[in-house]
Amino acid sequence: MSARTALITGGTSGIGKATARTLHDRGYRVAVTGQRSESVARTREELPDDILVLQSDARSLSEIDKVVSEVGAHFGSLNTLFLNAGVNRPMTLEYWDEAGYDEVFAVNTKGVFFTLAKAVPILADGASVIVTVGIGATRSLTGSSVAAGSHGAMLSMIPTLALELAPRRIRINAVSPGMTDTPMTRTSIRTVTEDVAGTMTAMAENNPFGRLAIPDDIARTVAFLASDDAAYITGQEIVVSGGAGLAI
Ligand SMILES: NC(=O)c1ccc[n+]([C@@H]2O[C@H](COP(=O)([O-])OP(=O)(O)OC[C@H]3O[C@@H](n4cnc5c(N)ncnc54)[C@H](OP(=O)(O)O)[C@@H]3O)[C@@H](O)[C@H]2O)c1
């Protein structure tokens, strides 16, 4: 039987990079995208040689076309599409401007939607699509309104997309991380305090399980949703937060 194939957007850092390693370890042929050239070059050094690392800006429909065509030529078809590229610009209401708002929605919503739309022709029947949303889309965190809205828009689309993809048994589900120890989280904390380590320790102490998520926590959930063990699950959200967000 030929190896399963996976495309991971935003696979040059954090959750996406951990998922690339996890799926590769499980025998998948993997391609990842990243936006910045230095990040793409570093990832080519860090990930196994047979992982395809492509530079592509999720905001650009023509760049999405190129990725889909390159991945189609390389793999033939895709069994897993992990739509994970995302940005966060933590700011309260009074600091937002139009450019910042448009950027967040362009990556987190438009980029995700059109990568899916353009990849449909190369998705194998029975493929699994997983979208990174985030616990912030349904709970509140000061400074996260725009990121929450951009991810929440995807969360609202997923049940409808699930029905549209069901005739080909293509599943689409959301994975929603709680606070996860990634470069994005550290950069976001640094915008409000220099004490990144202390802030992360305090956040971990507030979590019901006493720790933040690590990228592997999310990667293993993505691997489950990609697998045949999840063959009858579509249109759903799995929150991976160690219980964060449950308290009233
Ligand atoms: N970390 C958390 O606590 C948390 C919680 C909830 C949800 N999330 C969501 O999880 C996803 C992954 O986050 P992370 O924490 O792993 O962040 P990260 O370490 O900053 O990784 C983000 C990834 O997205 C890529 N990316 C950013 N802008 C892009 C663009 N315009 N086009 C293509 N790729 C782009 C980055 O590429 P470069 O490496 O080239 O910059 C990188 O590979 C995001 O959607 C985020 O909103 C994270």
The ligand as an SDF file (V2000), in Angstrom:
LIG
                    3D

 48 52  0  0  0  0  0  0  0  0999 V2000
    0.0410   28.8970   20.2500 N   0  0  0  0  0  0  0  0  0  0  0  0
   -1.1770   28.9410   20.7730 C   0  0  0  0  0  0  0  0  0  0  0  0
   -1.3430   29.0680   22.0100 O   0  0  0  0  0  0  0  0  0  0  0  0
   -2.3870   28.8330   19.8860 C   0  0  0  0  0  0  0  0  0  0  0  0
   -3.6560   28.7470   20.4940 C   0  0  0  0  0  0  0  0  0  0  0  0
   -4.7830   28.6590   19.7030 C   0  0  0  0  0  0  0  0  0  0  0  0
   -4.6600   28.6420   18.3190 C   0  0  0  0  0  0  0  0  0  0  0  0
   -3.4300   28.7330   17.7450 N   0  0  0  0  0  0  0  0  0  0  0  0
   -3.3470   28.7080   16.2780 C   0  0  0  0  0  0  0  0  0  0  0  0
   -2.5060   27.6300   15.8850 O   0  0  0  0  0  0  0  0  0  0  0  0
   -1.9290   27.9340   14.6090 C   0  0  0  0  0  0  0  0  0  0  0  0
   -0.4310   27.6900   14.6930 C   0  0  0  0  0  0  0  0  0  0  0  0
    0.0800   28.5450   15.6970 O   0  0  0  0  0  0  0  0  0  0  0  0
    1.5110   28.3790   16.3890 P   0  0  0  0  0  0  0  0  0  0  0  0
    1.3260   28.7320   17.8020 O   0  0  0  0  0  0  0  0  0  0  0  0
    2.1390   27.0970   16.0000 O   0  0  0  0  0  0  0  0  0  0  0  0
    2.2470   29.6370   15.7050 O   0  0  0  0  0  0  0  0  0  0  0  0
    3.7090   29.8700   15.0910 P   0  0  0  0  0  0  0  0  0  0  0  0
    4.7200   29.0780   15.8400 O   0  0  0  0  0  0  0  0  0  0  0  0
    3.8490   31.3480   15.0010 O   0  0  0  0  0  0  0  0  0  0  0  0
    3.5580   29.2590   13.6100 O   0  0  0  0  0  0  0  0  0  0  0  0
    2.7230   29.9110   12.6730 C   0  0  0  0  0  0  0  0  0  0  0  0
    2.9490   29.2860   11.3100 C   0  0  0  0  0  0  0  0  0  0  0  0
    2.0980   29.9700   10.3580 O   0  0  0  0  0  0  0  0  0  0  0  0
    2.8980   30.4480    9.2850 C   0  0  0  0  0  0  0  0  0  0  0  0
    2.3430   31.6650    8.7110 N   0  0  0  0  0  0  0  0  0  0  0  0
    2.1360   32.8570    9.3240 C   0  0  0  0  0  0  0  0  0  0  0  0
    1.6650   33.7440    8.4170 N   0  0  0  0  0  0  0  0  0  0  0  0
    1.5970   33.0910    7.2300 C   0  0  0  0  0  0  0  0  0  0  0  0
    1.2020   33.4500    5.9280 C   0  0  0  0  0  0  0  0  0  0  0  0
    0.7890   34.7030    5.6320 N   0  0  0  0  0  0  0  0  0  0  0  0
    1.2810   32.5240    4.9540 N   0  0  0  0  0  0  0  0  0  0  0  0
    1.7070   31.2670    5.2140 C   0  0  0  0  0  0  0  0  0  0  0  0
    2.0880   30.8610    6.4190 N   0  0  0  0  0  0  0  0  0  0  0  0
    2.0400   31.7710    7.4210 C   0  0  0  0  0  0  0  0  0  0  0  0
    4.2680   30.6850    9.8990 C   0  0  0  0  0  0  0  0  0  0  0  0
    5.2610   30.7380    8.8800 O   0  0  0  0  0  0  0  0  0  0  0  0
    6.7110   31.4200    9.1860 P   0  0  0  0  0  0  0  0  0  0  0  0
    7.4410   30.4120   10.0480 O   0  0  0  0  0  0  0  0  0  0  0  0
    7.3130   31.5650    7.8550 O   0  0  0  0  0  0  0  0  0  0  0  0
    6.4350   32.6980    9.8920 O   0  0  0  0  0  0  0  0  0  0  0  0
    4.3840   29.4600   10.7990 C   0  0  0  0  0  0  0  0  0  0  0  0
    4.7390   28.3210   10.0600 O   0  0  0  0  0  0  0  0  0  0  0  0
   -2.3140   29.3740   14.3000 C   0  0  0  0  0  0  0  0  0  0  0  0
   -3.4250   29.3700   13.4500 O   0  0  0  0  0  0  0  0  0  0  0  0
   -2.6990   29.9230   15.6620 C   0  0  0  0  0  0  0  0  0  0  0  0
   -3.5950   31.0080   15.5770 O   0  0  0  0  0  0  0  0  0  0  0  0
   -2.2870   28.8120   18.4940 C   0  0  0  0  0  0  0  0  0  0  0  0
  1  2  1  0
  2  3  2  0
  2  4  1  0
  4  5  1  0
  4 48  2  0
  5  6  2  0
  6  7  1  0
  7  8  2  0
  8  9  1  0
  8 48  1  0
  9 10  1  0
  9 46  1  0
 10 11  1  0
 11 12  1  0
 11 44  1  0
 12 13  1  0
 13 14  1  0
 14 15  2  0
 14 16  1  0
 14 17  1  0
 17 18  1  0
 18 19  2  0
 18 20  1  0
 18 21  1  0
 21 22  1  0
 22 23  1  0
 23 24  1  0
 23 42  1  0
 24 25  1  0
 25 26  1  0
 25 36  1  0
 26 27  1  0
 26 35  1  0
 27 28  2  0
 28 29  1  0
 29 30  1  0
 29 35  2  0
 30 31  1  0
 30 32  2  0
 32 33  1  0
 33 34  2  0
 34 35  1  0
 36 37  1  0
 36 42  1  0
 37 38  1  0
 38 39  2  0
 38 40  1  0
 38 41  1  0
 42 43  1  0
 44 45  1  0
 44 46  1  0
 46 47  1  0
M  CHG  2   8   1  16  -1
M  END
$$$$
